[in-house]
Amino acid sequence: MVKRLILPISLLLLSVFVMAEPVSPSEKHYRQAAWAFYQQQPATALEALQLAPQQNGRTRLLEAGLYLQLAMPQHAATALEQVLAQPADDNAVPKALKNIALLQFARYQLELGNKTAARQYLEQVNITADGAWRGQQQLLSQLIHWPDISVPPQPDFVSLADQPEMPYVISNQALVLAKQQPQQALNWLARLQQQFVTPAEQGFWQQLFSGRWSLFSRPDGFVYPDDEKQALDDYLQLTQAQLHIQLQDYAAADAILANFGRDSVLSSNALELYSYILTEQRHIPALLAVLQQQIRQQPFSSTAWQAATRIGEQLERALQPDDALAAYNWADNYYQQQYQLINQQANPLQVQQVVQGASQWQQLQLTNDNNLYRLQQDIIALQQQLTAAPERQQRLTSLQQTAEFKLNQQQQLLSSQLPQLSARRQQLQGEFAAIQQQISALTDNSLPQALTQGKLHQQVSRLQRAEQHLQQLPPAQADTYSRRLTRLRGLLQWQYYEDNAAQQYRLNRLQQQISTALTELDSRLQALRQQGTQTDRLRRQQQRLTELSAQQQQLNLALLSQQQQLLAQLNQRLQQHRQQDIARLQQLQRHNKESLARVMELVLLKRAANSGGQP
């Protein structure tokens, strides 16, 4: 019994998020992808990754894992090959993360039945020095090469101590060892069981002084959940019982199976082994009870069908022909009923039936066959994505509308405000230059050059004309007028300097205000020009959203096509199972009829003998 490898896709995706260091410009998209993945929406997470402006090895791995969740292995393989083809440099994907991806893809290929591809992916795994994922690697290697696996001289409990796959790896090795050395295999299983024994708890001071204080913070080995631990213990006990039967030590096997838990997941296997022991030991009453229990607990199974005719065989062996005849008649009717029920419950499945629940016979086939179970889960996952497709399409439409609104808004701003602001800036620059000229003129001490207008200008002009007229007067008379004109010029000069200070202060204030307005205007113009550069980004984003919308529709069609293909494969394989079950039923029914005819003949002869030969 080989344990199916468990390495869920969510482990690969979660590892990508934990170990990744997203680039800052794309951090928003990684966070959105992480949230969508947490909500079990792989299509939404994939959409968020596709919107990211930058891509690297980690995003490719995450994209590959999401494609696996969407049951699109070809797309996933393409993304993984892109990661594996990258050169090994400082920015490459970490080795541990790459190992997780390779193990995951190898397992997926194995579940699809492609052992060659699984082996190729497994060969690329390079276990790191800390031994992480060694258990997964060894278990997957066993599943690929089963039953031709290597068996070490002794079980390797040390290197696999912290690996959850340790009991499965060693038990598989014990199964191969049991073909040649069953007793040695029993010893291995006994040592393996000791790994799950929980030691008696010690008090704080006992652990401290005994040197076991380190256990306060670190457990010894891998700690299994209670349910898995119980299932492992049941599996090891059942394997030991099989080896005891192989050694014909029925008493030891009986001791194990008699106390086997009825609520165990392996109770049906234990019941089958127990019936074999009872058959070999000829415990007819107990065996009949076990056979009847198998029929009740395992409908539509080969075990129950064989048990139906074995009841008559055991009664016939116990020399109870009348009871055997009744048992064979009951078995014949039972086979006929099973045949009719299978034909009724083996109708082709529709998608809703796969999601909501199949018939009892179909559900049994889906549970017992890993390939059928895988097909069922893939169909359910695809249906979930198809159900959520309208919401994703509506979200893309909303993003397109938002991008279009922002683009139109920016274009309107650029077409209307940019020319206005440019003209206003040019006007302010002109005013600033004019004021600068006035200030320069005010700083000149030359009175006639500064006074070019106003009342003071008129007075200066009259003074200049008076000075010219004074030159025409006699010197005695001109001396008197000259002193008066000098005093008048001094008064005008004093008034000029007083008015000049006030005018210069006013012009400086006005120049400062214009300078502040120009600075603010330049900031607004720079912001508008930056928005002009963002327009190209919005156009690219709008184009990307249009492409994603088309890709989303193509993805929905691909998902629907993939779902129909998987559903056709599922129904085809179910029909193959139906034919196999019917053939098995017909074979058992023929054997039962032969036994029925033989016992009926014995009963008739016995009745004839008892009646003295009278018919």
C-alpha positions in Angstrom: 0.0 0.0 0.0 1.7 3.2 -1.3 0.8 6.5 0.2 -0.4 9.1 -2.4 2.0 12.1 -2.4 0.4 15.2 -0.8 1.9 18.4 -2.0 -1.0 20.8 -2.6 -0.9 23.5 -5.1 -1.6 26.0 -2.4 1.8 25.1 -0.9 3.6 26.2 -4.0 1.6 29.5 -4.2 2.0 30.3 -0.5 5.7 29.7 -0.8 5.9 32.1 -3.7 4.3 34.8 -1.6 6.4 34.1 1.6 9.7 33.9 -0.2 9.1 36.6 -2.8 10.3 40.2 -2.4 8.1 42.1 -4.8 9.4 45.1 -6.8 7.9 48.3 -5.4 6.1 49.4 -8.6 4.3 46.1 -8.8 3.7 45.6 -5.1 0.1 46.5 -5.4 -0.6 43.8 -7.9 1.3 41.2 -5.8 -0.8 42.1 -2.8 -4.0 41.9 -4.9 -2.9 38.5 -6.2 -2.2 37.3 -2.7 -5.6 38.4 -1.5 -7.4 36.7 -4.4 -5.4 33.5 -3.8 -6.3 33.6 -0.1 -10.0 33.8 -1.2 -9.5 30.8 -3.4 -9.9 32.8 -6.6 -7.0 31.7 -8.9 -8.4 33.4 -12.0 -8.6 36.8 -10.2 -5.1 36.3 -8.8 -3.9 35.5 -12.3 -5.6 38.6 -13.6 -3.8 40.8 -11.0 -0.5 39.3 -12.0 -1.1 40.0 -15.6 -1.8 43.7 -14.8 1.6 44.0 -13.0 4.0 46.3 -15.0 7.0 44.0 -14.3 7.5 40.2 -14.4 10.2 38.1 -12.8 10.9 34.5 -12.0 8.7 34.5 -8.9 5.7 35.9 -10.7 6.2 33.2 -13.4 6.2 30.5 -10.7 3.1 31.9 -9.1 1.5 32.2 -12.5 2.3 28.5 -13.2 0.8 27.4 -9.9 -2.4 29.4 -10.7 -2.6 27.8 -14.1 -2.4 24.4 -12.4 -5.3 25.4 -10.1 -7.2 26.3 -13.3 -6.5 22.8 -14.7 -4.4 24.2 -17.6 -1.2 22.2 -17.4 0.1 23.3 -20.8 0.1 27.0 -19.8 1.7 26.0 -16.4 4.5 24.0 -18.1 5.2 27.0 -20.4 5.5 29.4 -17.5 7.7 26.9 -15.6 10.0 26.4 -18.6 10.6 30.1 -18.8 11.7 30.1 -15.1 14.0 27.1 -15.6 15.5 28.7 -18.7 16.6 31.8 -16.8 20.4 32.0 -16.2 21.7 31.4 -12.7 22.5 34.9 -11.2 21.9 36.9 -8.1 18.4 37.8 -9.2 17.4 34.2 -10.0 14.6 32.3 -8.2 15.8 30.9 -4.9 16.8 27.2 -5.0 14.3 26.2 -2.3 11.4 27.8 -4.2 12.4 26.2 -7.4 12.6 22.8 -5.7 9.0 23.3 -4.5 7.8 24.1 -8.0 9.6 21.1 -9.6 8.2 18.7 -7.0 4.8 20.1 -7.5 4.9 19.7 -11.3 6.4 16.2 -11.0 3.6 15.2 -8.7 1.0 16.7 -11.1 2.5 14.8 -14.1 2.5 11.6 -12.1 -1.2 12.0 -11.2 -1.9 12.5 -14.9 -0.1 9.2 -15.5 2.9 10.8 -17.3 5.8 9.2 -15.4 8.3 10.2 -18.0 7.6 14.0 -17.5 7.4 13.4 -13.7 10.8 11.8 -13.8 12.3 14.7 -15.8 11.0 17.3 -13.4 12.2 15.2 -10.4 15.7 14.9 -11.8 16.1 18.7 -11.7 15.4 18.9 -8.0 18.5 19.9 -6.0 18.0 19.4 -2.3 19.6 22.2 -0.3 22.1 21.7 2.6 19.4 22.0 5.2 17.6 18.9 3.7 14.3 20.7 3.1 11.9 18.7 1.0 14.1 15.6 1.1 11.1 13.5 2.2 8.9 14.8 -0.6 11.7 14.0 -3.1 12.2 10.4 -1.8 8.4 9.7 -1.6 7.8 11.0 -5.1 10.7 9.0 -6.4 9.2 5.9 -4.9 5.8 6.6 -6.5 7.5 7.1 -9.9 9.7 4.0 -9.8 7.3 1.7 -7.8 7.9 -1.2 -7.1 11.6 -0.9 -8.3 12.8 1.2 -5.4 16.0 1.1 -3.5 16.0 -0.3 0.1 18.8 0.8 2.4 20.4 -1.6 4.9 18.7 0.1 7.8 15.8 2.6 7.9 17.0 6.2 7.8 15.2 7.7 10.8 17.9 10.4 11.3 17.9 12.4 8.1 14.1 12.0 7.7 13.3 12.9 11.4 11.8 16.3 10.6 10.1 15.2 7.4 6.4 14.4 7.5 6.9 11.8 4.7 9.2 9.7 6.9 6.7 7.0 7.8 5.5 6.6 4.2 9.0 6.4 2.8 10.1 3.7 5.3 6.9 1.7 5.2 7.2 1.6 1.4 10.7 0.3 1.8 9.4 -2.3 4.3 6.8 -3.5 1.8 9.5 -4.1 -0.8 11.7 -5.8 1.8 8.8 -8.0 2.8 8.9 -9.8 -0.6 12.2 -11.4 0.4 12.5 -10.9 4.2 9.1 -10.5 5.8 10.5 -10.9 9.3 13.0 -8.1 8.7 10.2 -6.0 7.4 8.2 -6.6 10.6 11.2 -5.4 12.6 11.3 -2.2 10.5 7.7 -1.5 11.1 8.0 -2.1 14.9 10.9 0.4 15.0 8.8 2.8 12.9 5.9 2.6 15.4 8.2 3.6 18.2 8.7 6.9 16.4 5.1 7.8 17.2 5.2 6.9 20.8 4.5 10.0 22.9 6.8 10.0 26.0 5.4 10.6 29.4 5.5 14.3 30.2 7.9 15.5 32.9 7.5 18.5 35.1 9.3 21.8 34.6 12.2 21.1 37.1 12.6 17.5 35.9 13.0 18.7 32.3 15.3 21.5 33.4 17.7 19.4 35.4 17.6 16.4 33.0 18.9 18.6 30.2 15.6 18.4 28.3 14.8 22.1 28.8 15.3 22.6 25.0 12.0 20.8 24.4 10.2 23.8 25.8 10.6 25.6 22.6 11.4 22.9 20.0 9.6 19.5 19.5 11.6 16.3 18.8 10.9 15.4 15.2 7.9 16.2 13.1 4.6 16.6 15.0 1.7 15.0 13.2 -1.9 16.1 13.7 -3.9 13.7 15.8 -6.0 12.4 12.8 -3.0 11.7 10.6 -1.1 10.1 13.5 -4.0 7.7 14.2 -4.3 6.9 10.5 -0.6 6.2 10.3 -0.8 3.9 13.3 -3.7 2.1 11.7 -1.8 1.7 8.5 1.3 0.3 10.2 -0.8 -2.2 12.2 -2.6 -3.3 9.0 0.7 -3.8 7.2 2.0 -5.8 10.1 -1.1 -8.0 10.0 -0.5 -8.6 6.2 3.1 -9.7 7.0 1.9 -12.0 9.8 -0.5 -13.6 7.3 2.4 -13.9 4.8 4.3 -15.7 7.5 1.2 -17.8 8.3 1.2 -16.5 11.8 -2.6 -16.2 11.9 -2.8 -15.8 15.7 -0.6 -12.7 15.6 -2.6 -11.2 12.8 -5.9 -12.1 14.6 -4.6 -10.3 17.7 -4.1 -7.1 15.7 -7.3 -7.2 13.6 -9.6 -8.2 16.4 -8.9 -4.9 18.2 -8.8 -2.8 15.0 -10.9 0.4 15.3 -14.2 0.3 13.5 -14.1 4.1 12.9 -10.7 3.8 11.2 -10.4 4.9 7.5 -8.8 1.4 6.9 -11.6 -0.5 8.6 -12.8 -2.1 5.3 -9.2 -3.3 4.5 -9.0 -4.7 8.0 -12.3 -6.4 7.7 -11.2 -8.1 4.5 -8.0 -9.4 6.1 -10.0 -10.6 9.1 -12.4 -12.6 6.8 -9.3 -14.2 5.2 -8.0 -15.3 8.6 -11.4 -16.6 9.7 -11.6 -18.6 6.4 -8.2 -20.1 7.0 -9.0 -21.0 10.6 -12.5 -22.2 9.6 -14.4 -20.1 12.2 -17.6 -20.4 10.3 -20.0 -18.4 12.6 -17.7 -15.5 13.0 -16.9 -15.6 9.3 -20.5 -15.4 8.3 -21.0 -12.4 10.5 -18.0 -10.7 8.9 -19.2 -11.5 5.4 -22.7 -10.0 6.2 -21.0 -6.9 7.6 -19.0 -6.5 4.5 -22.2 -6.6 2.4 -23.8 -4.0 4.5 -20.9 -1.6 4.8 -19.4 -1.9 1.3 -22.2 -1.7 -1.4 -21.2 -2.0 -5.0 -17.7 -3.3 -4.1 -16.0 -6.5 -5.2 -15.6 -7.4 -1.6 -19.3 -7.4 -0.9 -20.1 -9.3 -4.1 -17.6 -12.0 -3.3 -18.9 -12.1 0.3 -22.4 -12.8 -1.1 -21.4 -16.1 -2.7 -18.9 -16.9 0.1 -21.7 -17.2 2.6 -23.2 -20.1 0.6 -19.7 -21.6 0.2 -19.0 -21.6 3.9 -22.4 -23.0 4.7 -21.8 -25.7 2.1 -18.4 -26.4 3.7 -20.1 -26.7 7.1 -22.4 -29.4 5.6 -25.5 -27.3 5.8 -26.9 -27.8 2.2 -30.3 -26.3 3.0 -28.9 -23.1 4.4 -26.3 -23.0 1.6 -29.1 -23.4 -1.0 -31.0 -20.5 0.6 -27.8 -18.4 0.7 -27.0 -19.1 -3.0 -30.6 -18.1 -3.9 -30.3 -14.9 -1.9 -26.9 -14.2 -3.6 -28.5 -14.7 -7.1 -31.2 -12.2 -6.3 -28.6 -9.8 -4.8 -26.5 -9.9 -8.0 -29.5 -9.2 -10.1 -30.4 -6.2 -7.9 -26.9 -4.9 -8.0 -26.9 -5.3 -11.8 -30.1 -3.2 -12.1 -28.8 -0.5 -9.6 -25.6 -0.1 -11.5 -27.4 0.4 -14.8 -29.7 2.9 -13.1 -26.9 4.8 -11.4 -24.3 4.7 -14.2 -26.0 7.3 -16.4 -23.6 9.9 -17.9 -22.9 12.8 -15.5 -23.6 16.4 -16.1 -21.5 19.2 -14.6 -24.1 20.1 -12.0 -24.3 16.4 -10.9 -20.5 16.3 -10.5 -20.6 19.5 -8.4 -23.7 18.8 -6.3 -23.3 15.0 -5.9 -23.3 11.9 -8.0 -25.1 8.6 -7.4 -23.9 6.1 -4.8 -22.2 3.9 -7.3 -20.6 6.8 -9.2 -19.4 8.3 -5.9 -17.8 5.0 -5.0 -15.9 4.9 -8.3 -14.8 8.5 -7.8 -13.5 7.7 -4.3 -11.7 4.5 -5.1 -10.0 5.7 -8.4 -7.4 8.4 -8.1 -7.7 9.3 -11.7 -11.5 9.7 -11.5 -11.2 11.7 -8.3 -8.7 14.0 -10.0 -11.0 14.5 -12.9 -13.9 15.3 -10.6 -11.9 17.9 -8.6 -10.7 19.5 -11.8 -14.2 19.8 -13.2 -15.4 21.3 -9.9 -12.5 23.8 -9.9 -13.3 24.8 -13.5 -17.0 25.2 -12.7 -16.1 27.6 -9.8 -14.0 29.7 -12.2 -16.7 29.7 -14.8 -19.3 30.7 -12.2 -17.1 33.6 -11.2 -16.3 34.7 -14.8 -19.1 37.3 -15.1 -17.8 39.0 -11.9 -14.3 39.1 -13.3 -15.5 40.5 -16.6 -17.5 43.2 -14.8 -14.4 44.1 -12.8 -12.4 44.4 -16.0 -15.1 46.6 -17.5 -15.1 48.9 -14.5 -11.3 49.2 -14.8 -11.6 50.1 -18.4 -14.3 52.7 -17.7 -12.1 54.2 -14.9 -9.0 54.3 -17.2 -11.1 55.9 -20.0 -12.5 58.5 -17.6 -9.1 59.5 -16.3 -7.7 59.6 -19.8 -10.5 62.0 -21.0 -10.1 64.1 -17.9 -6.4 64.5 -18.5 -6.9 65.3 -22.1 -9.4 68.0 -21.3 -7.1 69.5 -18.7 -4.2 69.5 -21.2 -6.4 71.0 -24.0 -8.1 73.8 -21.9 -5.9 74.7 -19.0 -2.5 74.4 -20.4 -2.9 77.2 -23.1 -4.6 79.4 -20.5 -1.9 78.9 -17.9 0.9 79.5 -20.5 -0.7 82.8 -21.6 -1.2 83.9 -18.0 2.5 83.1 -17.3 3.6 85.1 -20.3 1.5 88.1 -19.1 2.9 87.9 -15.6 6.5 87.7 -17.0 5.8 90.9 -19.0 4.4 92.7 -15.9 7.4 91.5 -13.9 9.8 92.9 -16.5 8.0 96.3 -16.6 8.1 96.6 -12.8 11.8 95.7 -12.9 12.4 98.6 -15.3 10.5 101.0 -13.0 12.5 99.9 -10.0 15.8 100.4 -11.9 14.7 103.9 -12.8 13.8 104.7 -9.2 17.3 103.7 -8.1 18.8 106.4 -10.3 19.4 109.7 -8.4 18.9 111.9 -11.5 15.8 114.0 -10.9 14.9 114.9 -14.4 15.3 111.4 -15.7 13.1 109.9 -13.0 10.3 112.6 -13.1 8.7 112.0 -16.4 5.1 112.5 -15.5 2.8 113.8 -12.8 2.6 117.2 -10.9 6.2 117.0 -9.7 7.3 116.6 -13.4 5.4 119.8 -14.3 7.1 121.7 -11.5 10.5 120.5 -12.5 9.8 121.5 -16.1 8.8 125.0 -15.0 12.0 125.2 -12.8 14.1 124.3 -15.8 12.4 127.0 -18.0 13.0 129.5 -15.2 16.7 128.6 -15.0 17.0 129.1 -18.7 15.3 132.6 -18.4 17.5 133.4 -15.5 20.6 133.2 -17.7 19.2 136.2 -19.8 18.9 138.6 -16.7 21.6 140.9 -15.5 23.9 139.4 -12.9 22.7 141.5 -9.9 19.1 140.6 -10.6 20.0 137.0 -11.5 21.7 136.4 -8.2 18.5 137.0 -6.2 16.4 134.7 -8.4 19.2 132.1 -8.4 19.0 131.7 -4.7 15.2 131.3 -4.9 15.5 128.7 -7.7 18.1 126.8 -5.7 15.8 126.6 -2.7 12.9 125.6 -4.9 15.1 122.8 -6.5 16.0 121.6 -3.1 12.3 121.3 -2.1 11.5 119.5 -5.3 14.5 117.2 -4.7 13.4 116.4 -1.1 9.8 115.7 -2.3 11.2 113.5 -5.1 13.1 111.3 -2.6 10.1 111.0 -0.3 7.8 109.9 -3.1 10.6 107.6 -4.6 10.8 105.6 -1.3 7.1 105.0 -1.2 6.9 104.1 -4.9 9.9 101.7 -4.7 8.3 99.9 -1.7 5.1 99.5 -3.6 6.8 98.2 -6.7 8.9 95.7 -4.6 5.7 94.4 -3.0 4.1 94.0 -6.4 7.1 92.3 -7.9 7.2 89.8 -5.0 3.5 89.0 -5.5 4.1 88.5 -9.2 7.1 86.3 -8.4 4.9 84.1 -6.1 2.2 83.9 -8.7 4.8 82.8 -11.3 6.1 80.1 -8.9 2.6 78.7 -8.3 1.9 78.9 -12.0 5.1 77.0 -12.9 4.1 74.3 -10.4 0.7 73.9 -12.0 2.3 73.8 -15.4 4.8 71.2 -14.3 1.9 69.1 -12.8 0.0 69.4 -16.1 3.1 68.3 -18.1 3.5 65.4 -15.8 -0.1 64.4 -16.4 0.8 64.6 -20.1 3.4 61.9 -19.5 0.8 59.9 -17.5 -1.5 60.0 -20.4 0.8 57.6 -22.3 0.8 55.3 -19.2 -3.0 55.4 -19.1 -3.2 54.6 -22.8 -0.9 51.6 -22.3 -3.0 50.5 -19.3 -6.2 51.0 -21.3 -4.8 48.9 -24.1 -3.6 46.3 -21.6 -7.1 46.1 -20.1 -8.6 45.7 -23.6 -6.2 42.8 -24.2 -7.0 41.3 -20.8 -10.7 41.5 -21.5 -10.2 39.6 -24.8 -7.9 37.1 -23.0 -10.5 36.7 -20.3 -13.1 35.7 -22.9 -10.6 33.3 -24.5 -9.8 31.9 -21.1 -13.5 31.3 -20.4 -13.8 29.5 -23.7 -10.7 27.5 -22.9 -12.0 26.7 -19.4 -15.4 25.6 -20.8 -13.7 23.5 -23.5 -11.4 21.9 -20.9 -14.3 21.2 -18.6 -16.2 19.4 -21.4 -13.2 17.3 -22.3 -12.6 16.4 -18.7 -16.3 15.5 -18.3 -16.2 13.3 -21.4 -13.1 11.5 -20.0 -14.9 11.1 -16.7 -18.0 9.6 -18.2 -15.9 7.4 -20.5 -14.0 6.0 -17.6 -17.1 5.6 -15.5 -18.6 3.5 -18.4 -15.5 1.4 -18.4 -15.9 0.8 -14.7 -19.6 0.0 -15.3 -18.6 -2.6 -17.9 -16.0 -4.1 -15.6 -18.4 -4.2 -12.6 -21.1 -5.9 -14.8 -18.6 -8.4 -16.1 -17.4 -9.1 -12.6 -21.0 -9.5 -11.5 -21.9 -11.8 -14.3 -18.9 -13.9 -13.6 -19.7 -14.2 -9.9 -23.4 -14.8 -10.8 -22.4 -17.7 -13.1 -20.2 -19.2 -10.4 -23.0 -18.7 -7.9 -25.5 -20.5 -10.3 -23.1 -23.4 -10.7 -22.9 -23.7 -6.9 -26.6 -23.3 -6.6 -27.2 -26.1 -9.1 -24.7 -28.3 -7.3 -26.2 -27.7 -3.9 -29.8 -28.1 -5.3 -28.9 -31.5 -6.6 -27.5 -32.5 -3.2 -30.6 -31.2 -1.5 -32.9 -33.1 -3.9 -30.9 -36.3 -3.5 -31.0 -35.9 0.3 -34.8 -35.3 0.2 -35.2 -38.3 -2.1 -33.2 -40.5 0.3 -35.2 -39.3 3.3 -38.5 -39.9 1.5 -37.5 -43.5 0.6 -37.1 -42.8 -3.0 -40.5 -41.4 -3.4 -40.7 -38.4 -5.7 
